[in-house]
């Protein structure tokens, strides 16, 4: 009997450790997707090859259906532009005992033609295929639909199309998404969408099943997702969102956002295979948990905070109540502190207090934001921190310390008030302004200035100096966690690699950062002044820091950190800048240019161009290498027929046949008028229209021969101008660049304009 009980106790753990998901099988699928097939931008032949590979596996596993849901058009909700494409969703159906459907999804496309997308999201796609193999060997109550969505990188195009057009969408009761399954920690549950979040029961189940599996690393980045909620569209999301918007419980699991996704280093070589089984096992466990029954709650609204391995769910009404309590507490603290004010007579009060301290805030932030540039100047790079960012947080701390020391040395000349009430009043006013402004966005972000108010009020209410200091330290913590969140390095790298603005704009951005963070930190500088003068002691030994000894120590720490960081490389095998060879040709004039563009300085490059070797080293990031003439066979040829019919208006029927030498990466064909408005646009393909133009866009890598019919009407006769602009990955002028730890991208843009009707 005891042995039987023991067996029953260990049976659940045995079943989880023996989950039949195979890392080797999933890794073989990933190798095919990311190496044999390679980069898979939306609509490309490679995206279709990857879908066909998945379908072949679905059929091999004996799934009841395997097909591609075709998707010929796509609209980006952020830009509003519609494009023509040849994308879709690879679908495999494993019928269960009932028609109730559980969807398991990943996205098959990669972020660009030079990006293998091994992690994002070849790994998720490979895990979905392996789950199809494993689950096909079992009998289930629910019908399981495996989906590999195209076009996720273009704005969740495939999943939105599926949610809108799948004929059995009303039978879908649960959706589980795998968007990246690398082996690095953390594994992140992505739960938010525009109007709410994944239901609590599903998030709790994920944490429970993950705990049973005895893996490590499931971690929800609360502050990052809260910060992203301020960005229009949410900023970060995946293919589970369209399902949540339809009222279908859904959750996504994604691996560490600090992996080199959206770069050429998102390849098989840099992928850690251990994440495949971790993600696959978790989804497998959730499938079995909800196979027979899915709770009725579809979505919830809450604030999720993870402490250790435990997820805590705070209802939004509780956040609202806390915000109100914080405001009331701050006002109450103001009343209390006002009773012990020092400067009761107006004539006693130093003038423009806030402005004086704001100058100190500007000085401190200037030191912080220019410290990185000092290291970059020494190393000769624009972004010296990309490969090893952690040390630059330490540098920022020492730079802030140096700025504080400078401020302390100037402070005796500024005639600052010693009345804590005056400082506290201004701190509360500023935080109330922040609270009011962020309340216009959502209650989650409003929580952060409310927490600052709460702890600052406590700092002024308690009597012991060490408690005052403790509560003051807590007051800015949450506001700065909102800005410097778990995804701060990810966002910083993304901005660095996409930073192509001219140098004057770079300086303007630095001025903006300095001013913005001076404002962001200003209430806490005011709060410290209030706490300092209210404590009655020299908190943090400020008087010692403003001596010559303090200046020497602060400067030495800062310079030592600068020297240490200057010895570290700016880039690595995993994190590399990109140089783009950008060629453009005006086909009408037969004249073109060859340029180099990069987010990094173009230093120490060896260039092979026009049968010559050239070395350049410049602080510029955009360099014109040469102008050229082109008189060879054109890469684009157009044949067209134009038919017009006249009644009360003019109707144009155009059939354009385009011949490309290579498959274009993308192209746009447009027609425009000088005076008349274009109306009643129609044709086989989707078009974007304005009052005087109609344009048709294609991506990615359409056929080398395209037949494009289009018709439109104008109120009266007008000249019609046809423009075609196409971008290729091939180069007209052969160029080769040699530079270590650097990605080389290439593109050729051709433009041709012709008046086809006068």
N, C-alpha and C positions, 0 to 999 in steps of 0.2 A: 504493500500500500504506500509506504514512504517513497519507494522508488518511483511508483506511478506519479505521485504528487511532484516529485523532483523533476520527472520528465516533462510534466505539464508546465512547470515553471520555466524550464529552459527552452521549451519548444518555440515560443515566439522569437527569441534571440537567434535560435538556429535557423529559422525560416528566413530571417533578414540577412544573416551572414551568407546564406546559400542562394541569394537572389541570382538567377541565371544570366544576368546582364554581363556580357563579355567585353572587357576592355580591348582585347585583341581584335575582335570582330569590328567594334566601333572604330578602332584606329585604322583598320584596313579601309573602311568606307571613307574616313576622313582623308586618308592618303590619296584615294581616287579623286575625291572632290577638290582638294586643295593643290595637289601636285599634277596628277594626270590631266585633270580638267583645268584647274587654275582659277584665275580671277573671273568673277561672274557678275558683272554689273547688270542692273535690271534691263531685260529685253535682249541681252546679248546671246549669241549662239552658245556660249559656255554655260550661261544660266539654263538654257534649254537642255544642254547635254547633261547637266547635273540633275535636272528633273527626270530626264529619261533614265538615268542611272538609278535614281530612287524608285521609279516605277518598275524597273526590271527586278529590283530587289523585292518590292512588294509582291510582284507576281511569283517570284521564286519562293517566297514564304507562304504562298497559298492564300493571300488576302482575297476577299470576294470581289473587290473592285479596285482598279488602279488606273487613274486617268489624270489628265491635266485640265484644270479649269482655265480656259483661255482668258487672257486679259490684254486687250488691244489698245486700251487708252489708260492714262493715269493722270491724276490731278494732284498737285502738291498744294495742300491746304495753307501752307505758310506763304507761298508766292502767288497762288491762284492760277498758275500756268498749267495748261493741259498739254500732254505730250502723247504722241503715238509710240507704241512699243510692241514688242512681241513677247510679253512676259506671261505669267500665270501662276497657278498653284498646283504643285504635284500632290495628288490625293490618293490615299490608300484606305480602303474600308474593310474593317474586320467585323462582320456581323455577330451580334450577341443574341441572347434569348429575347431581348426586347428592342424596341426602336429608340429607346433613350440613348442619347449620344454623348460620349466624352471625346473631346478633341485634344490631341497631343500635337503641338506645333513647334516649328523652328523656322528660320528664314534661310533660303538657299542662296540668296544673292550676296555679293560682297560689295564693299563701298566704292570700288572704282576699278578701272581696267588694269592698274598696276598693283592691286591689293589681293593677294591669294585668299584672304578671309578664312584662314584655318580655324582661328578661334571664333571670329565674328562673321558668320555663324556656321562655318563648316562643322564645328564641333557639335553644336546643337542639332544640326541636321543629321550628322552621323549617329548621335544618340537616339534621335527619333527613329531612324531606320533600324537600329539595333533593338529598340523597344518593340518595333513591329515584328521582328524575328522572334523575340522572346514571348510576346503576348499572343502571337499566332499559334503557339503550341498549347494554349489554354482555352478553356471555355469561360465566357463571361456573360453576365446578365446584360451589361450595356454594350451597345455597338460602339466600337472605337474607331475614330476617324483620324488618320495620320496626315498632317498637312505640312508641306514645305512651301512657305510663302515666298513669292517673288516680290521685289520692290520694297522691302522693308527699309532699306537705306534711303529711299527717296520719299519717305514719309508714311510708312506702314501701308503702302499701296495695296499689297496682296491681301493682307488680313482684312482691311476695310472692304475690299471687293468681295472676299469670301463671306464676311458677315452680312453684306447687303444682297448677295446673289445665291448663296448656297440654298438649294430648295428645301432642305430639312433643318434650317437654322433654328426653327421653333422647337425642335426636339433636342437641341444641344443643352445639356444641363451643367456642363463643367468644361473648362478649357485650361490646359496646363502647357506652358510655353518654356522652351529651353533656348535662351539667347546667350550663347557663349557658355562653354563647359570646360574652361581651362582648369588646371590643377592648383592654381594659386588661391590663397585665401584673400578675401572672404568670398563665400557664395552668397549672393545678394537676392533676397526676395523683392521683386519689383511689384508694387501693389496699387499704385495710384493711377487715376485717370481724371479727366476734367471735372467730373461731378461727384467724385467720391473715391472709394477704395475697395479693394478685395474684401469680401465678407470676413468677419473675425474668425468664424469657424474654420475657414480654409487656411488662413495664416496660422492659426493655432495648430491645426492638423499638420502643417508643414514642419513646424518646430518640433512637434511631438514625434513624428516619424523620423525626422533627422536625428533626434536624440536616440531613438531606438537603434538606428543604424550605426551609432557610435562614430560618426564622422565629426570633424571639427570644422568651424569656420562659417557657419550660417550666421550672417550678421547684417542687420538692417541699418543703413546709414541715414539716420533720422534727419540730421541737420542738412545733409546734402539734398535730400529729396524735398525738404521744406524750402530750402533756398531755390530749388528748381521750380517750385510751384509759383514763384514770382515771375517766371519767364512765360511769355505767351505760348500756349500750347504745351506747357509743362517742361519743355527743354529736354527731358530724357524720358524715353518710353520704349515700348516694344509691342509685339503683335498681340498681346493679351488685351490691350486697351479697347480695340473695337468690340470685343466680346463684352467687356464690362459696360461699355456704352449701350449695348443691346440688352443689358440686364442679365447677362450670363456670368455666373461666378468664374473668375479667371485669375491666374497668378503666373508670373514669370520668374524664372531663376536664371540669374546671370552671374558670371564669375568676375573677378577683380577688374574694376574699371580702369585700373592703372596698368593693365597689360597694353602692349603697343597696337591696339586696334586702330583701324583706319590708316594704317601705314603699311609699306611693303614688308615690314618685319612681322606682320600678322601672318606668319607662314608656318609650315609643318615643323620646321627646325626649332622654332621658339615655343612650340606648344608643349604643355605638360599633360601627358595622357591620363594622369590619375584623376583628373576632374571628370572624365567621361563616365566612369562608373559611379562616382559620387552623385552626379546629377541624374544619371539613369536610374540608379537605385531609389532615389527619392521620388521620382515620378512613378516608378513601378509600385512603390509602397502606397502612394496616394491613389493610384488607379484601383488597387485592391481594396483600399479603405472605403472608397466611394462607389465601387462597382454596383452595389445593389441599392444604394440610397444616397441621395444628395440632399442636404438640408435646404429648406425653402428660401432662406434669406439670400438675396442676390448680391447686394452690395451694402457697405456700411460707410459711415463717416466717423473718423477717429484720428487721434494722434498716436502713432506707434513709437514707443521708446523701448529699446532693448537694454536690459541690465544683465550682464553676464550672458547666460544662455536663455534667459527668460524674456519673453515679449510682453510688454505692458501696454494695454489699450486704454487711452483716455478719451472719453466722449468729448465732442467739441463744446457741448454746453458747460462742461467742467472747466475747459480752458477759458471760456467766456466769463465764467464766474470768478476764476482766479484773476483775470485781467481787471475786473471791476474791483476785487479786493485789493489788488496792488495799487490801483489809482487812489482808492479810499485811504489805504495805509500811507501812501506818499503824502496826501493832503493832510492827514492827521499828523504825520511827522513834521511837516512844515509848520503846523500850528504850535507843536511842542518846541521846535527849535527856535521859532520866532520869539518865544518868551525869554530865551537866553541870548538874544542878539546883543552885540556890543555897540555897534554904530547906530545909535538911536537918532542922532541929529544929522540932518542932511549935510550940514557943513563938514561933518566928520568923514563922510564917505568918499573914498577915492573914485574917480570917474572911469567910465568905459571898462568895467571889469571884464566883461565877456570878451571884448575885442583883444585885450591884452593877453588873456589866456589862450585865445584862439591863435594868436601869433605863435605862441609856444607849441600849440598842436601842429601848426603848419611846419615849424622847424623840425619837430620830432619826426613827422611823416616824410619830410624831405630827406632826412638822414636815412630813414628806413628804405624808401623807394629808390634812392640813388646808390645805395650800398651795392646792389647787384650790378649796376652799371660800372662801378669802380672795378669790380672783379672782371667784368667783361672787357673793360679797357685794357687791363693788364694781360688778359688771355687773348685779346683780339677777336672775341666772339660777341655776338649780340645777345645770346641766351646762354650764359655760362652754366646755368643750373639744371638743364634739361635731364642729363643723365643721373645726377646725384642731387636731388632737390632738398634732402633733409637738412644738410648743413646750412642752407640759406635761411632756414627758419632761425637757426642760432645766430647767423649773421644779422638778421633783422632785429633780433633781441638786443644784440650789442650795439647796433646802430641806433636803436631807440634809446638805449641807455646813454649813448653819447649825446643824442639830441636833448635828453632830459638834463644832462650835466650842463650843456650850453645854456639851456633855459634857466637853470638854477643860478648860473653866473650872472645872467641878465636880470633876474627877478628883483634884486634889491633896488635897481634903478627904475622899476616899473610902478612903484608906489601901490603895491597890491593890498587889498583889504584883508584884514585878519578876522572878519566877522563870518563865522561858518554859515549863518543864515543866508547871507547874500549869495554865497557860492551854491548852497543847497537849493535855493529858490531857482536859480538859473539852470541847474542840473535837472531839476524836476520839470521845468518848462520845456527844455529840449527833449527830454524823454517822452513827455506827453505829446509833443509834436510828432516824434517818431511813431509812437503808439497810434495816433490818429491817422497818420499817413498809411501805415502798414495795415490798419484795419480796413482800408479800402481794397486791399488785395484778398486777404483771407485771415481767419482767426489763428491759424497755425503760426504764421510769421509774426502776428501781433503779440504772440506769447513772449517773444524774445525781448522786446523793450519793456514789456510788463514785468518780466523776471528781473531786469535791470532795476526798474523802479522799486520792486519789492525788496531786493537785497540792499539797495542804497538807502532806502527808508529804514531798514533794520540797523544799518551801520550808524545812522544818526540817532536812533532811539536807545541803543545800548550804551552803557557807560564805560566798560572796560576797553582800553585802547587796542588790545590785541583782538578783541571781538569786532571792534570797528574796522580794523584792518582786514580781518578775515571776510566780513560781509562785503567790504568794498572790493576785494579781489574777486569775489563771486559775481559782483554786479556786472562787469563787462564781459564775463566769460561767455555767456550765451549769445550775446550780440556778435561777438567775434567768432564764435563757433558757426554762426550762420554764414558769415563771409568766408572764413577759413575752415570749411567743412571737410568731410571725409573725401569729397571729390575735388578739392581745390587744386591738387597737382594735376589731375586729369584735365580739368578745365584750362589750367595754365599751359599745359603742353599743347592742347588743342589750339588755343589762341596763338601760341608761339609758332607752331608749324603752319598756321594759316595766315600769319602776319605778313601781309604784302603791301601795307600802306607805306607811303613815302616817309622820309625821315622827319619832316616837319609834323606830320600826323602822329608819329611816334612820340615826339616831344609833347604835343598837345595831350595825348593820352596819359603821359606821365604826370602832367599838370593836373589832369582830371583825377587820376588816382590819388595824388597827394591831397587835393582839396576834398575829395569825397571821404577819404579815410580820416582826414582831420575832423570833418564834421561828424563822422561815425564815432570817433573816439572822444570828441569834445565833451559830452556829458559826463564822462568818467574822469576827465581831467578836472572838470568843475567839482565833481563829487569827491575827488581826492583832496582838493583844496578845502572843501567843507569838513571832511573827516580829519584832515591834518590839524586845522585850527581848532576843531572841536575836541580833539583828544588831549590837548594840553602838553604833549611831549613831541620830541623830534622823531616822528614815525619814519622808519626806514633810513634813519641817519642822513636825511637830506642835506643838512648843513655840512656834513663831512664830505659829501659827494661834490659840493660846489667849490671845494678847496682845490689848490693846485694838485695835491696828491690824488684827489678823486678824478680830476681831468686826466692825469697821467695814467691811472689804472684803467679808466674807461677807454682811453685812446689805445692803450696797449692791447687790451682784450679785443677791441674791434680790429686793429691792424693785424694781430695774430690770426684771427679768424679769416681775414682777407687773404693773408699769405697761405694759410692751409688750404682754403678753397681754390686758390689760384693754381695749386699743384694737382688738383683733380681735373680729369678731362671733362670737357663740356658735353661730349656725345660719346656714345658707346655702340657696341654691336646691335643692341636692342633699340636704342634711341638715336636716330640719325636725321639730320636735316635733308631737305630735298632741293636739288637744283633743277629747274625746268628749262629745257631748251625750247624756246617759244619762237616758232617761225610763222610768219604771216605773209600772204601773197594777195595782192590786188590783181585778179585775173584780167580785168579790163586794161590796166596799165602794164601788166607783165612785170611789175616791180614788187620786190619783197624785202623783208628784214629778217635777220637772225638775232635774237636776244637771249640773254640769260637772266632768269628771275629766281630769286630765292628769298626765304625769310631770314636767312643768315648772310653775313658778309661774304662776298665772293673773293675769298683770299686763297692764294697758293693753289691755283687751278692749272692743270695742264690740259690744253684744248687742241684737238686735232680737227682742223677745218681747212677746206680747199687745199688739201695735200700739204699743209704746213702745220708745224707744231708751235703753239703759242702758250706762254705762261702769263697769267694775269693774277694780280693781287691787289684788290681794291676794297675800300670801306663801303662801296656801293652795293646795292642788292639788285640792281637792274642795269644791265650793261648791254649796249648795242654792239654786237660783234662785227656785223657787216651788212651792207645793202647788196642785193643781187637782182639780176634780171633773169626772167624765165621765159624761154621761147620754145620749149619742148611740147610734147603732146600733153594737153591739159588733163588734170586729174578728174575734172568734172565736165561732162558733155550733156547738153540738154536738147531734147527734141520736143516740140510742142505743137499742138493745134489749138487755135483760138477761134471760136464761133461766137458771133454776137446776134442777138435778136432785138429788134427795136419796136416798142409800142409807146406807152407813156413813160417808159424808162428804158435803160439799156441793160440787157442781161448778157453776161460773159460766161461762156462755157469753155473751160481750159482743160486740156489733157497734157500734162507735162511728163515726159519720160526722162529720168535722170540716170546717167551712166557714170559710176564712180570707178576709179582705178583700184581703190581699196575700199573695204568696208569703212564708212566713216564712223568715228566715235559717236558723233551726233551731228545733226544738220537741221537747218531751218530754211524753209521755202516760204517767201512772203510776197504779197502783191499789195501795191499801194496806189492811191490816187492823189492828185494835187489839191482838188477842190471838192469834188463830190463825195458824199458819204457812201460807204459800202454797206449794203443791207442784204438780207436774205441769203446768207452764206450757207452753202451746202456742199456735200460731197461724201466720199467714202470714209475720209479720215477726219478726226477732230481738229478744230482750228481755234485759235485765239484771235479775237477781233477787237479793233478799236474803231473810232469813227471813220478813219481814212486808210485802214490797213487790215489785212487778214494774213495770219502767219500759221504755218503748220510745222510742228517740231517732231523730231524722231530721236529716240535713244533706246538702247545703245547698240551700235554696230548693226544697222539694218543691212539689207541686201545691197549688192553692188549695182543692181538695176531696180529702179522704183518707178512705177506708173502711178501718177497722182492726178486724179480728176477733181476739179473744184469748179463751182459756179457761184456767182454773186451778181448783185444788181446795183446799178448807180442811177441816180435820178436823171442825169444827163450825161452826154458823151464827155469823156475825160481821158487823159493819158494814163496808161496802166504800166507801172514799173514793177518788174520782177527782180527779186533779190534772192540769191542763195548764199548761205554761209555754212560751211561744213568744216568740222574739225576732225583731224586724223591723228593717230598715234605714230604714223610713219613720218619721216622727214624728207622734204624736198632737197635740201642741202645737207649732205652727210656731215654730221658733227659727232665727235666722241670726246667725253670729258673723263679725266682721271682724278679722283680725290678719295682718300680713305674715309670710311665711315660716313658715306654720303649716298643718298638715293638720287638717281638721275632719271628724270621724267622727260618725255618729249611730246610735243604736239605741234601740228601744222594747221593753221586756220586759213582757209581759202574763201574769198568773197568775190562774187560776180553780180553785177547789176546790168539790167537791160530793159529798155522801154519796148514793150511788146505790142502796145496799141497807143496810137496818138489820137 
